[in-house]
Amino acid sequence: MKTGKHGLKILLGGRRRPGLLSSAFYLVLLGGVGFLFLYPVLYMCVQSIMSPSDITDPGVGWIPTALYGGNYAKAFTTLHFQEAFFNSLYLSLGPSVLTTVASCFIGYGLARFRFPGKRIWLALLVAAFFIPSQVMMIPRFMMFSSYHIINTPLTQFLPAALGQGIKGSLFVLIFMQFFSSYPKALDEAAEIDGAGRMGVFLRVAVPMAKPAIVISVLFSFVWYWNETTQASLFFGTQIKTLPMRLGSFAESYSTIYGSSANAANAADALNEAISMAGTLLSVLPLLLLYLVLQRQFVESIEKSGITGE
């Protein structure tokens, strides 16, 4: 009887220790979720190193007969990788830093100061977050056109510097919540020591807001990197980022190597492997960024309490 209860307890577990059945269930669930995320990346990596003969051979599955680097060479040339990479880096890192700085200032002001119309500004911030960016594209284009800054990086930098970058209101709310969470006694102690308002902000508030700063920079950087709709509208053909180059990959490839039907060499015809190589090159900087800053990213998520995108 005791043996049966003990075996049942091992299977079902208790309050402090999970049982074998619950552990197996969680492992299967996490494995399934992980597979959904990893499968596209694994498929992309495997397909990108396949030779043209492997692509057309029905007997070749997940393991290519040989590693083939020609796909990356063609994709690198088609994407104009070096130029597009620096354009993406410049147009993502700069606005993300400006968005973070502006959001930090605005969030601190909303959290620590009382002024007329504060609730109205908060309501406008929330409304700006829920309004789709596509609704504001045409008015912004007309405004930027009147300022003669279309086809220049200023269309990205100016809104970011004023706290109106991509989902900038979200970062303002994050900073406001973070600055409201720590005690005002720290600010008052700094003021007693002779620090002014700016000194309190720079010496007390900003160092404590490192988790929110990391979240703001990383999320903003990724969103700016992946933005193609507004970039295509505001930059036109003057500035091309990696995602924009990827969007016109087939057209650019046919211009360089000729169309698939008229390619001089069958190996030069556009195939799935070359497309996967181009896709992997466009997302590789983001993957490397996450791998390098994984620890800081996870710690910031835990400390700031952000559980969204």
C-alpha positions in Angstrom: 0.0 0.0 0.0 2.8 2.4 0.9 4.7 1.4 -2.2 1.7 2.3 -4.3 1.3 5.7 -2.7 5.0 6.4 -3.1 4.9 5.5 -6.8 1.8 7.6 -7.3 3.5 10.5 -5.6 6.5 10.1 -7.8 4.3 10.2 -10.9 2.0 13.1 -9.8 4.4 15.0 -7.6 3.6 17.3 -4.7 3.5 20.9 -3.8 7.2 21.4 -3.7 8.4 18.8 -6.2 6.9 18.1 -9.6 6.1 14.6 -10.6 7.3 12.7 -13.6 4.1 13.2 -15.6 4.1 17.0 -15.1 7.8 17.2 -15.9 7.3 15.2 -19.1 4.4 17.4 -20.0 6.4 20.6 -19.6 9.3 19.1 -21.5 7.1 18.1 -24.4 5.4 21.5 -24.4 8.7 23.5 -24.3 10.1 21.2 -26.9 7.2 21.9 -29.2 7.4 25.6 -28.7 11.1 25.6 -29.2 10.7 23.6 -32.4 8.3 26.1 -33.8 10.9 28.9 -33.3 14.0 26.9 -34.3 12.7 25.1 -37.3 12.6 28.2 -39.7 16.2 29.1 -38.6 17.5 25.5 -39.1 15.7 25.2 -42.4 17.2 28.5 -43.6 20.7 27.5 -42.5 20.6 24.1 -44.1 19.1 25.3 -47.4 21.6 28.2 -47.7 24.6 25.9 -47.9 23.1 23.5 -50.5 24.5 23.4 -54.0 22.2 23.7 -57.1 22.5 20.0 -57.6 21.4 19.3 -54.0 18.4 21.6 -54.4 17.1 19.7 -57.4 18.0 16.3 -56.1 14.9 14.7 -54.3 17.1 12.3 -52.5 18.8 15.1 -50.5 16.9 16.1 -47.4 18.4 17.9 -44.4 22.0 16.9 -45.0 23.7 18.3 -48.1 26.3 16.3 -49.9 28.8 19.1 -49.5 29.0 22.6 -48.0 28.5 25.2 -50.7 29.4 28.8 -50.1 28.5 30.2 -53.5 24.9 31.1 -52.4 26.3 33.5 -49.8 28.6 35.1 -52.3 25.7 35.7 -54.7 23.5 36.9 -51.9 26.2 39.2 -50.6 26.6 40.8 -54.0 22.9 41.1 -54.7 22.2 42.7 -51.3 25.1 45.2 -51.7 25.7 43.9 -48.2 28.4 46.3 -47.0 26.5 49.5 -48.0 23.1 48.2 -46.9 24.5 47.0 -43.6 26.0 50.3 -42.6 22.8 52.1 -43.7 20.8 49.8 -41.5 23.2 50.2 -38.6 23.3 54.0 -38.9 19.5 54.4 -39.3 18.7 51.9 -36.5 21.3 52.7 -33.8 21.1 56.5 -34.0 17.3 56.7 -33.8 17.2 54.0 -31.1 19.6 56.0 -28.9 17.7 59.3 -29.5 14.4 57.5 -28.7 15.9 56.2 -25.4 17.3 59.6 -24.4 14.0 61.5 -25.2 11.8 58.8 -23.6 14.0 58.8 -20.4 13.7 62.6 -20.1 9.9 62.6 -20.8 9.3 59.6 -18.5 11.1 61.2 -15.6 9.2 64.5 -16.0 5.9 62.7 -16.0 6.8 60.5 -13.0 8.4 63.2 -10.8 6.7 66.5 -11.6 3.2 67.9 -11.4 2.1 70.3 -14.0 -1.2 71.4 -15.6 -2.6 69.0 -18.3 -0.5 66.1 -17.1 -3.4 63.6 -17.5 -4.2 64.9 -20.9 -0.6 64.3 -22.0 -0.7 60.8 -20.6 -4.0 60.1 -22.5 -2.3 61.4 -25.7 0.6 59.1 -25.1 -1.6 56.0 -24.7 -3.6 57.0 -27.7 -0.5 57.5 -29.8 0.6 54.0 -28.9 -2.7 52.4 -30.1 -2.9 54.4 -33.3 -1.4 52.4 -36.2 1.7 54.0 -37.6 0.3 53.6 -41.1 -2.4 56.2 -40.3 0.2 58.8 -39.7 2.4 58.1 -42.7 0.8 60.4 -45.2 0.5 63.4 -42.8 4.1 62.9 -41.8 5.2 62.6 -45.4 3.5 65.9 -46.2 5.0 67.6 -43.2 8.5 66.3 -44.0 8.1 67.3 -47.7 7.2 70.8 -46.6 10.4 70.9 -44.6 12.4 69.5 -47.6 13.9 66.6 -45.6 12.4 63.7 -47.7 15.2 61.2 -48.8 17.3 62.2 -45.9 18.0 60.5 -42.5 16.4 63.4 -40.7 13.0 61.7 -41.3 14.1 59.0 -38.9 16.2 61.1 -36.5 13.9 64.1 -35.8 10.8 62.1 -34.6 13.1 59.9 -32.5 14.8 63.0 -30.9 11.4 64.3 -29.9 10.1 61.1 -28.4 8.0 60.2 -31.4 10.0 57.4 -32.9 8.7 53.9 -33.6 6.5 53.1 -30.6 8.2 55.9 -28.7 5.2 56.3 -26.5 5.6 52.8 -25.2 9.2 53.6 -24.0 8.0 56.8 -22.4 5.4 54.8 -20.4 8.1 52.2 -19.5 10.4 54.9 -18.1 7.6 56.7 -16.3 6.6 53.4 -14.6 10.2 52.7 -13.7 10.9 56.2 -12.3 7.7 56.0 -10.3 8.7 52.7 -8.7 11.8 53.8 -6.7 11.3 56.0 -3.6 11.5 59.8 -3.8 13.7 59.7 -0.7 16.7 59.0 -3.0 16.0 62.2 -5.0 15.5 64.2 -1.8 18.8 62.9 -0.3 20.6 64.0 -3.5 19.0 67.4 -3.3 20.1 67.8 0.3 23.7 67.0 -0.8 23.4 70.0 -3.2 22.4 68.3 -6.4 20.0 70.2 -8.7 17.2 68.7 -10.7 19.5 67.8 -13.6 22.0 66.4 -11.2 19.4 64.2 -9.5 18.3 62.9 -12.9 21.8 62.1 -14.1 23.3 60.8 -10.9 20.3 59.0 -9.3 17.5 58.3 -11.8 19.5 57.3 -14.9 21.9 54.8 -13.2 18.8 53.1 -11.6 17.1 53.0 -14.9 19.7 50.8 -16.6 17.3 47.9 -17.2 14.7 50.2 -18.8 17.5 51.8 -20.9 18.7 48.4 -22.2 15.1 47.4 -23.1 14.5 50.6 -24.9 17.7 50.5 -26.9 17.4 46.9 -27.9 13.7 46.9 -28.8 13.9 50.2 -30.6 16.9 49.0 -32.5 15.2 45.9 -33.7 12.0 47.7 -34.7 14.0 50.4 -36.6 16.1 47.6 -38.3 13.0 45.8 -39.5 11.1 48.9 -40.6 10.6 48.9 -44.3 7.2 50.6 -45.0 8.0 54.1 -43.7 11.7 53.8 -44.8 10.5 53.1 -48.4 8.2 56.1 -48.3 10.6 58.6 -46.7 13.9 57.4 -48.3 12.6 56.3 -51.7 15.5 54.9 -53.7 18.1 57.2 -52.2 18.9 55.1 -49.1 18.5 51.3 -49.0 18.7 49.2 -45.8 19.2 45.4 -45.6 15.5 44.6 -45.2 14.7 46.9 -48.1 17.3 45.2 -50.3 15.8 41.9 -49.3 12.4 43.0 -50.3 13.7 43.6 -53.9 16.1 40.6 -53.8 14.7 38.8 -56.9 14.7 42.0 -59.0 18.2 42.9 -58.0 19.4 39.4 -58.6 18.0 39.3 -62.1 19.6 42.6 -62.8 23.1 41.3 -61.8 22.9 37.7 -63.0 20.1 37.7 -65.5 16.6 36.2 -65.1 16.2 32.6 -64.2 15.0 31.7 -67.6 17.8 33.5 -69.4 20.7 32.8 -67.1 23.8 31.9 -69.0 24.7 29.3 -66.4 22.2 27.0 -64.7 24.2 27.6 -61.4 23.5 31.3 -61.7 19.7 30.9 -61.8 17.9 32.2 -58.7 16.9 29.3 -56.4 15.7 28.8 -52.9 19.2 28.3 -51.5 20.3 31.8 -52.7 17.1 33.3 -51.3 17.6 31.6 -47.9 21.3 32.9 -47.9 20.1 36.4 -48.5 17.4 36.1 -45.8 20.0 34.8 -43.3 22.4 37.6 -44.1 19.7 40.2 -43.4 18.8 38.8 -40.0 22.3 37.7 -38.9 23.2 41.0 -37.3 20.1 40.8 -35.1 20.9 37.2 -34.1 24.5 38.2 -33.2 23.3 41.1 -31.2 21.0 38.9 -29.2 23.7 36.3 -28.6 26.2 39.0 -27.4 23.6 40.8 -25.2 21.5 37.8 -24.1 22.4 38.1 -20.4 21.8 41.8 -20.2 18.6 41.4 -22.2 17.2 38.7 -19.9 18.2 40.6 -16.7 16.6 43.8 -18.0 13.4 42.0 -18.8 13.2 40.6 -15.3 14.0 43.8 -13.5 11.8 46.1 -15.6 8.9 43.6 -15.7 8.4 43.9 -19.4 6.7 40.9 -20.9 5.5 42.2 -24.3 7.0 41.7 -27.8 
